[in-house]
Every structure is written in C-alpha cells, then in structure tokens.
Amino acid sequence: MQPAWREETGDSPGRGRWRQHTWVPRDPWGLASVAWGLRSCGVGRLGDERRLTCPGAHLVASLEMAAAAAHRPSWVPLLRLRPGGGGVGRGASGAAKTGRTCGTRGPGCLGSPSPGEGRLFRGWDGCGRRDAWHLQAHKYRRRSGGRRRARAGGAPEDEPGSMTVTWTTWVPTPSEVQFGLQPSGPLPLRAQGTFSPFVDGGILRRKLYIHRVTLRGLLPGVQYVYRCGSAQGWSRRFRFRALKNGPHWSPRLAVYGDLGADNPKALPRLRRDTQQGMYDAVLHVGDFAYNMDQDNARIGDKFMRLIEPVAASLPYMTCPGNHEERYNFSNYKARFNMPGDSEGLWYSWDLGPAHIISFSTEVYFFLHYGRHLVERQFHWLESDLQKANQNRAARPWIITMGHRPMYCSNADLDDCTWHESKVRKGLRGRFYGLEDLFYKYGVDLQLWAHEHSYERLWPIYNYQVFNGSQEKPYTNPRGPVHIITGSAGCEERLTPFSLFPRPWSALRVKEYGYTRLHILNGTHTHLQQVSDDQDGKIVDDIWVVRPLLGRMMYL
C-alpha cells in the first residue's frame, strides 16, 4: 500500500498564511500520522525526498519517514552462505525524532535500531536516501544442538551452496533478490523471500521491516552479482564469491576486534585488501562501533555504513564484546544473527580444514542477564568440541574466538591481568573455566581482542610455557597458541603495556593494525600482524605447525 500526503491550508492570527502536510501511512501496522505545520512556506521535492522550502518552518511533529513520499525501501543486505543451514544475518535502523527541524535535509532524519527481534541492517542516510548496503556471507555446519528455531528465509539443514540476503525497509514491500554472473546487463536469476516487523526498543520505538531471501544452488568459488529490493526500489549492485566446499582448500581471513565508528584506523587498508580479493572471510572478535546503541543506535548505523565495502563482499563472522552489552546485547543480536540458535552468542562453523568456534566471554561478567547462560554455553562448548574431535581427520584445526582474553600483559585492571581470570578459571575461580576445557580437547589457536593492542603468547597452559622446541616454538607446540588482536582502532585509542613483559608473552605491539590468518592445510597455519601505523608493514609473522594425528591431546 502507498502512503498518502494530505495538505491543509488556512490563516492564523499573528502568524499569517499556513500550510500543513500530513503523512498518512496506509499499512496494516497502523502507524500514527505525522504532520508538519509550516508558516508562510511550502514543501517542495528533491529526488526521493519532500524537502522544507523555508528555513523558518515550525516543526509541529515528526516521525522517521525514510523516503515515505517515494515509498522506496531502505537497503542494507546481508548475504549468508550456508551449506549447513541456519539463520540469517540481521541488523536494524529507523528512528523517530521530535522537536527537530531538518531544514534542507528533509522532513525525516533516520537513525537505527537497538533492542528487539529484528534481523536487519540499515541502509539510508540521515534523510531517507539509500547509502549503505551490507553483505554477510556465512558458510557453516550448524552445531548448536537442541531444537532448530524456525526462521524465515532459512535454508534446510545440510543444503550446500546457499546464501541468505537480508535487508531493511521502512514500509512493507515485497522481498526479492536478482542475481547472476555478469557485472552488467540483466540479472537473470530471481529469488523471493519474506519480511517481518522489528520494533526498536529505544525511547523512540521505531518500526522497521526485515527482508530475507535465500539464494540456492550457488556454485562454489564462483563470483555473483546481486541486487535486492522490489518494484518499489532496488539497491545498487554488489558482488560476492561463493565459498568453496569441503576441507581441501586454503582459506584466508582478516581477524580483528575493537573497531569503532570513530577512529577506525585499520578500515581503509582492510577495504583495499578486500577489493584486491585477499580474504575469504572476516572474524570480528567483539566490540563494534563504540557503541551501536548510542544516539538511539545511530552510531550503529554509521558503523554499518563504514564496514559496507568489507561486509558487502565477505562473510563477516562475529562474537559479542562488552561494548554490545546494553539492552541485553540487543543491538548485537539484531544486527548480527550468526549460525545456531543462541542469537549469535555462541556457534561454530567449518571453513576449509578448520572448525571455528565463536563464544561469548561476556556471560561471565553480565550475570544479571542470567547465570544459566554460563552453564549453557559451557556444556554447548564441550559438546561441540567433542564432535569437532570426532571430525578431526577431515578438519584438523580447531580455532576459537572470544572477546576477553585469558591472559594479557597490558597496564590496566582488565580481567586478563588477574591471575585467576574469570574466562580462564570460571566463576568463583572454579566453575565453568575455559582453559582446562580448551586444553582437554586440543584447541590449536585461540583468538582474542578487548585489549587495544596486539600480543602473541608462547604456547601456554596454566601459566606454563610449552614451546615445541627452542628453535621452533610453534612447531608441534604442547599447548594452545593465544593471539590478542584488538587494535583495529576506536575512540578509546591504544592500550599501553606493563613496563616488563611476562615470561609467557612472546611479542607485544602497541600500534593500530589487524591480523591475517592463512589456514594453508591441515598441518600449517600462517599468522601475520599488519601495522597500519607503519603503512601496512608486517610486524609479526609466524607459522603454527601441528601433526595430522594425535591432535586432541597435547603431549
């Protein structure tokens, strides 16, 4: 249904001739009308917007109006590659402003989401123009256990070569993706999906519509071009390359955490790397935007626009950090719906010769959201690790990613600086600690962030160093390798280190940057740290080598 504009005019004592335009939405959700009372001035049109034509306009009432006059959708698709089935990516936007005149920016100025049950990203700028699309591709085997939660647009379990695209509009519209192999010309393939409403939990209570469309039968390793929308409006075209199937290939990943909407130092280089096809996926190890909920989640909108050149082309895999905590991590849950049925708090997926596990360190710290989450996650982790070890002949590498480290040597009072850290030893120093669990099941590589620096540890367990040998410490190591990579850049700047390094700390770098992870095969993995401060110089470079057999136990 199309929204309508109703115009009324009249005379007001002392104020002269007036004209009022009221937007009357005709949709099943019954949104309230929105009126602008203008003194001696009119409302003109510019592109897709209705624009105030007199600077002295008096704003009577306002509501987020994302291009209501043109009835065109707000874009930001997420693409999810899913041979293992599961959920769809998500994010949010939309807002209501009161008591503010947008002037030449138009009658409505957009924001973004926060709490709620949305599955979307935002894609309009401040006054209703499409400006940001985001692609998330996810390829995984679902290992969350329990009952499978029904999701619109979800692919069946074990369906190879599937991709779900998710985007947001401000009014209900059909959901369609057009895609093909040619960068220009017609896009011959079509896929339809569904939409569902999302109500932002902030004070403005914005309503959005989240669209999900699943693409099926994609060819591994083939590049596709796509656009999303409907006859009411289409996005621009984006490209992605379908991930390869099976364990016998060598994925390349960018790994980082603590990337903010302000001071995102590493982002320009990450964009260039992505455009050059250097990566197959991204691992974002917690802390987004700083913070996604701020300014009624408009900071989250800004952040999503910033990462679009990366997130529109690569699988963008995440885990929650402490900066996502507000409203019970609702912004994180709304914008990033990862595999499994835990709202993205913990999940796992397979990529080439690796099994990658994402989990929440935050359940140990924000206990008011439920102490049961600590126990649930711990038991899920143990079950998943058992299954991963049963499949270790096919996928030898087990890699974990969680936000707050077990160890660090930074000069602050964070949990990782304490000897009995909660993540390492668990609640009260003895319940549901993760170090023993990960050591028991032979986790090879543990990726962390939170500290705004880069630190590589020697292979370690219970504060003891277990190098493979003096000459080759990371060849056949007898303990897991820890990497802390939280220096992508944010408003809080870099974190200093303690004056003297700990005996288990191999290298410390206080520079902006990010990590490159190349899983070459079942026995060799290559790690590099890129320094943005030094114009992309590689400031750390190691190989981790482990044998194909006996991976579960450290000897």
C-alpha positions, -999 to +999 in steps of 0.1 A: +000+000+000+012+035-008+013+062+020-006+094+013+001+131+019-028+153+030-025+191+026-044+217+046-041+255+044-055+284+064-048+316+082-036+320+118-038+353+137-004+368+141+013+340+121-001+346+086-009+320+059+000+284+069+002+251+051+003+217+068+013+184+052+003+152+070+018+119+061-009+092+064+007+057+063-016+030+049-002-001+063-015-029+085+005-017+115-015+015+119+014+040+123+004+074+136+001+103+112+029+128+110+023+165+104+045+194+097+030+229+103+048+255+081+044+292+084+044+311+051+063+284+033+059+253+013+071+218+009+090+210-023+105+178-037+141+169-043+148+135-056+132+110-034+126+134-005+100+160+004+120+190+014+112+220+036+115+251+014+115+278+041+142+279+068+118+293+094+095+262+093+079+254+126+080+216+133+048+205+148+055+168+150+079+144+133+085+108+128+112+089+109+100+090+073+125+071+053+116+083+018+079+079+025+069+101-004+086+078-028+078+046-009+112+033-016+129+008+007+159+013+029+187-011+020+215-030+036+215-066+026+234-093+044+245-122+024+248-155+042+264-185+026+251-215+043+257-251+033+248-261+068+215-242+071+206-219+100+198-183+105+201-151+086+222-120+092+204-091+108+208-055+118+184-026+123+176+010+117+149+036+118+140+062+144+117+090+154+128+125+162+107+151+179+113+188+182+138+190+154+137+207+121+158+190+094+159+221+072+172+213+038+178+177+048+141+169+045+113+161+069+127+129+084+162+121+096+170+085+101+186+066+129+190+028+137+179+000+159+186-013+193+166-038+212+140-061+197+138-091+175+149-076+142+171-092+115+184-064+095+210-037+087+202-001+080+209+015+047+195+050+045+214+082+053+201+109+075+172+119+053+160+088+035+185+082+008+199+047+002+236+049+011+247+017+027+244-019+018+260-047+037+266-082+027+272-110+051+280-144+037+282-173+061+292-208+053+290-233+081+278-266+095+253-258+123+265-273+156+243-256+182+222-286+192+187-286+205+156-278+186+160-259+154+143-225+156+122-217+126+135-186+107+120-170+076+144-174+047+165-201+064+179-229+042+174-265+051+200-284+071+230-295+051+219-277+020+251-268+001+258-236-016+230-215-001+231-178+007+205-157+026+203-120+018+188-097+045+178-060+042+156-034+058+128-011+047+106+014+065+074+002+050+062-033+039+074-042+005+079-075-014+112-092-008+132-102-039+169-107-049+180-106-085+214-122-092+236-135-119+272-139-131+275-108-153+285-075-137+264-055-162+232-062-181+202-082-169+203-103-138+185-135-149+181-153-116+153-145-091+146-155-056+117-144-034+116-143+004+096-128+033+097-098+057+089-094+093+085-063+115+110-051+140+104-025+167+134-007+181+135-008+219+148+027+224+127+056+236+117+064+200+102+029+193+110+029+156+095+002+134+113-015+106+107-043+082+134-070+078+135-089+045+151-123+040+157-141+007+177-173+004+197-180-028+202-217-035+223-238-059+253-214-059+285-228-075+315-229-051+342-204-058+321-185-084+316-147-083+280-135-083+264-101-088+232-093-070+208-066-060+179-066-035+145-049-033+113-049-052+095-030-079+092-001-054+130+003-054+163-016-059+197-014-043+228-009-063+247-040-074+271-059-052+294-088-057+304-118-037+322-150-043+306-182-031+329-200-006+345-233-017+331-266-003+350-292+017+382-292+037+407-293+008+414-256+002+433-228+020+411-200+034+425-166+041+409-145+069+412-110+083+409-110+121+404-081+144+384-067+173+375-033+188+367-014+156+348+018+162+328+042+142+353+069+152+390+064+147+387+032+126+424+033+117+426-002+101+395+001+080+408+019+049+435-008+044+410-036+051+388-021+024+417-022-001+426-057+009+391-068+003+389-051-031+421-070-040+405-103-031+429-111-003+404-127+021+377-153+021+361-142+054+364-118+083+364-126+120+354-096+141+363-106+177+338-083+196+333-046+202+316-028+174+311+010+167+316+022+204+287+018+208+260+005+185+232+016+209+245+052+213+225+081+199+194+059+196+216+034+177+226+059+150+262+051+159+254+016+149+241+029+116+272+049+110+293+018+117+274-004+093+279+021+065+316+022+073+321-015+070+300-019+039+329-022+015+341-052+035+308-067+048+292-065+014+317-088-001+329-113+025+315-135+053+315-112+083+316-135+114+313-121+148+312-126+186+299-103+212+321-079+233+315-058+264+305-028+243+275-047+230+261-053+265+233-026+266+197-039+265+210-074+269+231-073+237+200-065+217+219-044+191+243-072+185+216-098+183+196-076+159+224-067+136+244-099+135+225-132+135+251-159+134+246-197+129+228-217+156+200-209+179+217-188+206+212-154+190+248-152+180+262-156+215+279-190+207+281-210+175+305-229+153+311-234+116+335-252+092+358-234+068+383-254+048+404-276+071+393-256+102+364-258+126+359-223+141+341-218+174+327-184+184+316-179+220+307-151+245+331-142+272+305-117+284+282-143+300+309-144+328+306-107+335+270-096+330+253-122+352+222-102+357+211-114+322+211-149+336+238-171+353+223-200+334+239-187+302+274-196+316+264-232+322+245-235+289+274-221+269+299-243+287+280-275+280+275-265+244+312-258+240+321-292+254+296-310+231+308-291+201+345-298+209+337-335+212+320-335+178+348-315+163+374-340+175+354-368+160+357-350+127+393-340+132+406-362+104+387-340+079+391-307+097+422-309+119+423-272+130+401-261+159+401-223+163+382-204+190+373-167+191+361-148+222+364-112+232+381-110+266+415-128+268+425-153+294+460-137+296+474-103+287+502-080+299+486-047+295+488-019+320+452-018+332+429-037+355+411-059+330+402-094+338+431-108+318+456-091+341+444-110+371+460-144+378+426-161+383+408-145+354+371-154+350+374-165+315+403-188+323+392-202+357+354-196+356+330-182+382+345-181+417+377-194+402+364-230+398+331-232+379+330-234+341+365-222+334+375-224+297+413-230+298+410-266+311+382-273+286+401-260+256+433-277+266+415-310+271+401-310+236+433-298+219+422-264+207+450-252+184+445-214+182+427-190+205+418-156+191+410-127+214+406-089+214+394-064+241+429-050+247+436-023+222+470-037+212+485-068+196+501-095+217+512-130+208+518-155+236+541-186+237+521-218+237+507-218+272+487-237+297+482-227+334+509-201+331+535-226+319+551-222+285+550-253+263+570-244+232+576-271+207+614-265+208+637-236+215+644-231+178+608-237+166+584-229+194+553-231+173+561-264+156+544-292+175+536-269+204+524-286+236+498-260+244+474-237+227+486-205+209+469-173+220+466-142+198+452-109+211+443-086+182+422-056+194+440-027+177+418-021+147+410+014+160+383+031+181+377+062+201+394+048+232+428+047+214+455+022+221+461+003+254+496+006+269+515-025+281+530-031+315+566-020+318+580-055+318+566-083+297+555-115+313+576-147+306+547-162+286+544-131+263+563-136+231+556-103+213+538-070+221+529-043+195+512-011+205+502+000+170+470+001+151+465-029+128+449-062+122+458-099+118+459-120+087+452-157+092+460-182+063+450-218+070+472-234+044+463-270+050+457-295+078+491-291+094+503-255+086+487-221+096+503-188+089+497-157+111+508-121+103+502-088+120+497-058+098+507-024+112+486+005+100+509+029+118+538+017+096+518+018+063+510-019+062+543-033+073+542-069+086+553-066+122+548-102+132+550-134+111+548-169+124+538-204+113+519-228+136+526-264+127+509-294+142+508-330+130+477-346+114+475-374+140+471-370+178+456-335+176+432-339+205+459-344+232+488-321+240+519-343+247 
